[in-house]
Amino acid sequence: MLIRGKVTPPTDLLLEEGGVGHVIREVEGGHKEIRFELPENYPDLSAFLERWGEVPLPPYIVKKRAGQSDPGDRERYQTVYAKVRGSAAAPTAGLHFTTALLEEIRGKGVRTATVTLHVGLGTFQPMREEKITDHRMHREWFQIPPETAEAVSATRQIGGRVIAVGTTATRALESASQPDGTVQPGAGETDLFITPGYRFKTVDGLITNFHLPKSTLLVLVSAFAGGEAIRGVYQEAIRERYRFYSYGDATLIL
């Protein structure tokens, strides 16, 4: 497991019920690698975290709540279609969807498919470089199932549009995209940083939240829709007091 914080290796972290986390070394991005010794009654780390862990909410939400989590976050800060453990944050564009809404969408003839991308802690980090070309993008693990690759290929062959829900899904699809717009099934890591000038090969539309300034997510949507258009949209959002970021409002960009 990797964590980010003011802990210098080698350090031992005392956990609940006698568990110990050995901070072994520092790795890329200031994260730390930890080896866990769990109490005997826990078969694996997932079981221990399920009992003692808290939902990894964005820092600005935690700060606003004075560090206190809400039990309801386990349901609210999660998509209805989440299946695979491993992400450090929810893909927030997907929070807008309910099971009923997805059924309604499918009823209109829209085909849906899923990808997996484990959002990293770097998604919360603002860009501090003056030039976006100097920013080093964090790495995230993703997987494109064969049935999703087939759905994307079939959609493009009939002239349909591929709409990605979220910047994370966009990165995953574009990381696996082929020159003809189809995607290759499989798993891997991506550090793709989508900036203005990038040529999108697979994604034709994007559903995403309103993002914070100086974020790689805002750079991505600017690359997709154009900087001038996005500035106009965000001026309207600020004027009309739209909600930004994790529990914020959504935009559909075509």
C-alpha positions as CSV (number, residue, x, y, z in Angstrom):
1,M,0.0,0.0,0.0
2,L,1.1,3.6,-0.7
3,I,0.3,6.6,1.5
4,R,1.2,10.2,1.3
5,G,2.0,12.2,4.5
6,K,4.7,13.5,6.9
7,V,6.1,10.1,7.7
8,T,9.8,9.4,7.3
9,P,11.0,5.8,6.7
10,P,11.8,3.6,8.5
11,T,8.8,4.2,10.8
12,D,6.3,1.8,12.4
13,L,2.7,2.9,12.6
14,L,0.6,1.3,15.4
15,L,-2.8,0.2,14.2
16,E,-6.0,-0.9,15.8
17,E,-6.2,-4.3,17.5
18,G,-2.4,-4.6,17.6
19,G,-1.7,-4.2,13.9
20,V,1.5,-2.6,12.6
21,G,2.3,-0.7,9.4
22,H,6.0,-0.7,8.6
23,V,6.9,2.4,6.5
24,I,9.6,0.9,4.3
25,R,10.6,3.6,1.8
26,E,9.6,6.7,-0.1
27,V,8.6,6.3,-3.7
28,E,7.5,8.5,-6.6
29,G,5.5,11.6,-5.8
30,G,6.3,11.7,-2.1
31,H,4.3,8.5,-1.4
32,K,5.5,5.9,1.1
33,E,5.4,2.1,0.7
34,I,4.0,0.3,3.7
35,R,4.2,-3.4,4.7
36,F,1.4,-4.5,7.1
37,E,1.3,-6.9,9.9
38,L,-2.3,-7.5,10.6
39,P,-4.0,-9.0,13.7
40,E,-4.6,-12.8,13.3
41,N,-8.4,-12.5,13.0
42,Y,-8.1,-10.6,9.7
43,P,-7.5,-12.7,6.6
44,D,-6.3,-9.8,4.5
45,L,-5.8,-6.0,4.3
46,S,-9.2,-5.5,2.7
47,A,-11.0,-7.0,5.7
48,F,-9.0,-4.8,8.1
49,L,-9.7,-1.6,6.1
50,E,-13.4,-2.5,5.9
51,R,-13.5,-2.6,9.7
52,W,-11.2,0.3,10.5
53,G,-10.7,2.4,7.4
54,E,-12.6,5.6,6.4
55,V,-13.7,6.7,3.0
56,P,-10.8,8.6,1.3
57,L,-12.6,11.8,0.8
58,P,-11.0,14.8,-1.0
59,P,-8.9,17.0,1.4
60,Y,-11.1,20.0,1.0
61,I,-14.1,18.0,2.3
62,V,-12.2,16.6,5.2
63,K,-10.9,20.0,6.2
64,K,-14.4,21.5,6.0
65,R,-15.7,18.8,8.4
66,A,-12.7,19.2,10.8
67,G,-11.4,15.8,9.9
68,Q,-14.7,13.9,10.8
69,S,-16.1,11.5,8.2
70,D,-19.8,10.8,7.8
71,P,-21.1,7.1,7.7
72,G,-23.3,8.1,4.7
73,D,-20.2,8.8,2.6
74,R,-19.8,5.0,2.1
75,E,-22.9,5.2,-0.1
76,R,-22.8,8.8,-1.3
77,Y,-19.1,8.9,-2.3
78,Q,-19.4,5.9,-4.6
79,T,-20.8,5.1,-8.0
80,V,-23.7,2.6,-8.3
81,Y,-21.7,0.6,-10.8
82,A,-18.4,0.3,-8.8
83,K,-17.1,-3.2,-8.6
84,V,-13.3,-3.3,-8.1
85,R,-11.5,-2.2,-5.0
86,G,-8.3,-0.1,-5.4
87,S,-9.2,3.5,-6.2
88,A,-8.0,6.3,-3.9
89,A,-11.1,8.4,-4.8
90,A,-14.4,8.0,-6.5
91,P,-14.7,8.9,-10.2
92,T,-17.0,11.8,-9.3
93,A,-18.7,12.2,-12.7
94,G,-20.3,8.8,-12.2
95,L,-21.9,10.0,-8.9
96,H,-24.6,11.6,-11.0
97,F,-25.9,8.3,-12.2
98,T,-28.5,6.1,-10.4
99,T,-29.6,2.6,-11.3
100,A,-32.9,3.9,-12.6
101,L,-31.2,6.6,-14.7
102,L,-28.9,4.0,-16.3
103,E,-31.9,1.8,-17.1
104,E,-33.6,4.8,-18.7
105,I,-30.5,5.5,-20.8
106,R,-30.3,1.9,-22.0
107,G,-34.0,2.0,-22.8
108,K,-33.3,4.8,-25.3
109,G,-30.9,2.5,-27.2
110,V,-27.7,3.7,-25.6
111,R,-25.2,0.9,-25.1
112,T,-23.2,1.1,-21.8
113,A,-19.8,-0.5,-21.0
114,T,-17.4,-0.1,-18.1
115,V,-13.7,0.4,-17.6
116,T,-11.6,0.3,-14.4
117,L,-9.2,3.0,-13.4
118,H,-7.8,3.3,-9.9
119,V,-7.8,7.0,-9.3
120,G,-4.5,8.0,-7.6
121,L,-3.9,10.5,-4.8
122,G,-2.2,12.7,-7.4
123,T,-5.6,13.7,-8.8
124,F,-6.0,16.0,-5.8
125,Q,-2.7,17.8,-6.3
126,P,-2.7,21.2,-8.0
127,M,-0.2,21.9,-10.7
128,R,2.5,24.1,-9.3
129,E,4.6,24.6,-12.5
130,E,4.3,27.7,-14.5
131,K,4.2,25.7,-17.7
132,I,1.8,22.8,-18.0
133,T,4.4,21.0,-20.1
134,D,6.7,20.9,-17.0
135,H,4.1,19.0,-14.9
136,R,4.8,15.4,-14.3
137,M,1.6,13.4,-14.4
138,H,0.9,10.7,-11.7
139,R,0.5,7.1,-12.8
140,E,-2.8,5.2,-12.5
141,W,-3.7,1.6,-13.1
142,F,-6.5,0.8,-15.6
143,Q,-8.2,-2.1,-17.3
144,I,-10.2,-2.3,-20.5
145,P,-12.4,-5.5,-20.5
146,P,-12.8,-7.3,-23.9
147,E,-16.5,-6.6,-24.0
148,T,-15.9,-2.9,-23.6
149,A,-13.3,-2.9,-26.3
150,E,-15.8,-4.7,-28.5
151,A,-18.5,-2.2,-27.7
152,V,-16.3,0.8,-28.5
153,S,-15.3,-0.8,-31.9
154,A,-18.9,-1.6,-32.8
155,T,-20.0,1.9,-31.9
156,R,-17.4,3.5,-34.1
157,Q,-18.1,1.2,-37.0
158,I,-21.7,2.3,-37.2
159,G,-20.8,6.0,-36.8
160,G,-21.9,6.3,-33.2
161,R,-20.4,8.4,-30.5
162,V,-18.3,7.2,-27.6
163,I,-19.2,9.2,-24.5
164,A,-16.9,8.9,-21.5
165,V,-18.2,9.4,-18.0
166,G,-15.4,11.2,-16.3
167,T,-11.8,12.3,-17.0
168,T,-10.5,9.1,-15.5
169,A,-12.5,7.0,-18.0
170,T,-11.3,9.3,-20.7
171,R,-7.7,8.8,-19.8
172,A,-8.2,5.0,-19.7
173,L,-9.8,4.9,-23.1
174,E,-7.3,7.2,-24.7
175,S,-4.4,5.3,-23.2
176,A,-5.7,2.1,-24.9
177,S,-6.8,3.8,-28.1
178,Q,-5.6,2.7,-31.5
179,P,-5.1,5.0,-34.6
180,D,-8.6,4.1,-35.9
181,G,-10.3,5.0,-32.6
182,T,-10.8,1.4,-31.4
183,V,-9.3,0.4,-28.1
184,Q,-7.1,-2.5,-27.1
185,P,-8.4,-4.7,-24.2
186,G,-6.1,-5.3,-21.3
187,A,-4.6,-3.7,-18.2
188,G,-1.6,-1.5,-17.5
189,E,-0.6,1.9,-16.0
190,T,-1.0,5.2,-17.6
191,D,0.6,8.6,-17.0
192,L,-1.1,10.2,-20.0
193,F,-1.4,13.9,-19.5
194,I,-4.0,15.3,-21.9
195,T,-3.2,18.9,-22.7
196,P,-4.4,21.4,-25.4
197,G,-3.3,20.1,-28.8
198,Y,-3.9,16.5,-28.0
199,R,-5.8,14.6,-30.7
200,F,-8.6,12.5,-29.2
201,K,-8.8,9.2,-31.0
202,T,-11.6,7.4,-29.2
203,V,-13.7,9.7,-27.0
204,D,-16.3,11.9,-28.8
205,G,-18.1,13.2,-25.8
206,L,-17.4,13.8,-22.1
207,I,-19.6,14.0,-19.0
208,T,-17.6,15.5,-16.2
209,N,-17.9,17.8,-13.1
210,F,-16.8,21.4,-12.9
211,H,-13.1,21.2,-11.8
212,L,-10.9,23.4,-9.6
213,P,-8.3,25.8,-11.0
214,K,-4.8,24.7,-11.6
215,S,-5.9,21.0,-11.9
216,T,-4.9,18.5,-14.6
217,L,-8.6,17.8,-14.9
218,L,-9.4,21.3,-16.0
219,V,-6.5,21.1,-18.5
220,L,-8.1,17.9,-19.9
221,V,-11.5,19.5,-20.5
222,S,-9.8,22.5,-22.0
223,A,-8.0,20.2,-24.4
224,F,-11.3,18.5,-25.3
225,A,-13.6,21.6,-25.8
226,G,-11.0,24.4,-26.3
227,G,-9.7,26.9,-23.8
228,E,-11.9,29.8,-24.9
229,A,-15.1,27.7,-24.8
230,I,-14.3,26.3,-21.3
231,R,-13.6,29.8,-19.9
232,G,-17.0,30.9,-21.1
233,V,-18.7,27.9,-19.6
234,Y,-16.9,28.4,-16.2
235,Q,-17.7,32.1,-16.1
236,E,-21.4,31.1,-16.5
237,A,-21.0,28.4,-13.8
238,I,-19.5,30.9,-11.4
239,R,-22.1,33.5,-12.2
240,E,-25.0,31.0,-11.7
241,R,-23.3,29.5,-8.6
242,Y,-22.9,26.0,-9.9
243,R,-21.3,23.5,-7.6
244,F,-17.7,22.5,-8.3
245,Y,-15.8,19.2,-8.0
246,S,-16.7,16.0,-6.1
247,Y,-20.3,16.6,-5.2
248,G,-20.7,19.2,-7.9
249,D,-22.8,19.7,-11.0
250,A,-22.1,17.9,-14.3
251,T,-21.4,19.1,-17.8
252,L,-21.9,17.3,-21.1
253,I,-19.2,18.3,-23.6
254,L,-19.6,17.1,-27.2
